[in-house]
Amino acid sequence: MTETVIGKSITIDGEISGTEPVIVEGSVKGKISLESSVVVASGAVVEADINTEEVEISGQVTGNIVASQRVEIKADGKMVGDIKSPRILIADGAGFKGNIDMDVD
C-alpha cells in the first residue's frame, strides 16, 4: 500500500479522506478521515479532528482523535484534544492536554 506525503511547504484546508496511509509534514486544517494510519511528522501542524486506525504524533495536533487501533504521542509530539482509542502510548517528554477514553465498544 502506498502512502501520501503532505510536504513541509504544503497547507491543506479542508477534508482528507481515503484508504491509504498519510504522512503530514506540512499543515492540515479541517478533518482527516482515513481507513489506515496518520503520521504527524516532527514540525508538522495539524488542526483537525482525526478518525482513523492508527495515529503517530511527532509534531503538533490540535483536535480530537478517534482511532480504532492505537494512538502514539512521541517524545517531541504535542497534542491538545481528546483521544478515544483502545491503546494509547504517551512517551516521556510528550505534551498532552485533554481527555482519554479507552473504552472498547
N, C-alpha and C positions, 0 to 999 in steps of 0.2 A: 504494500500500500504506500503510495507516495504521500508526501506531506507538503503543505503550503506554508511558505515563509513570508511573513509580512515584514519587510525590511525596515532598517533603522530610520530611514527618511520618509517612511510611508505613514500617513494618518488615515484611518478609516472611521467614518462617522456613519453609523447605520447598523445593519444586522448581518452577522456572518452565520451561515448555516450550511450543513453538508455532512458527509460521512467520513472525510479524510482528516487526519491529524493536522493541527495548525500550530505553527511556532510564531509567536508575536515578538518581534524585535523593535518595532516602532510603537505606535499608539493606536488604540482602538477605543471608540466611544459608542455606546449603544447596547447591543446584545449579541452574545455568542451562543449558538445552539448547535452542538455537533454530536454525532453518534460515535465519536472517537475521543481523542485527547487534545488538550490545550497546554502548550508550554509558553509561559510568560518569561522570556529571557531577561537576563540582567540588563538594566537600563530601559526596559520597556515599560510603558504606562498603559494600563487598561482601566477604563471607567465604564464597566459594563456588567450586567448580570450574565453569569456563565452557567449553562446547563449542558453537561457532557458526561463522559465516563470517568475520565481522569484529568486532574489539573495539577501542573507543577509550576510553582511560582518562584522565580528568582528576581523578578522585577517588582513592580508596584501594581496592586489591584485594588480598586475601589468598586464595590458592588457585591451582590450576593452570589454564592456558588452553590449549585446543586450538582453533585457528582455521584453516579451510581456505583463507582468502584472506590476511588480514593482521591484525596487532596493532599499535596505535599507543599509546605512552605519551606524553602531552603533558607540557609543562614543569612543570605543577603536579600531575601524577599520581604515584602511588606504587604499586608492585607488589611483593609478596613471593610467590614461587612460580615454577613452571616454565612456560615458554612453548614450544609447538610450533606453528609456522606458517611458510609459505614466505617471507613478507615481514614483517619486524619493524622498526618505527621507534621509536626512543627519543630524545626531544627533550633538548636541553641543559637541565640542571636537574631532569630527571625522576629519581625514585628507583626503583631496581630491584635486587632481591636474589633470585637463583635461577639456573636453568639455561635455556639457549636451545637448541632443536633446530629447525634449518631444513631438515631432510631432507624432500625431496619424495618421497612414496610413489608 
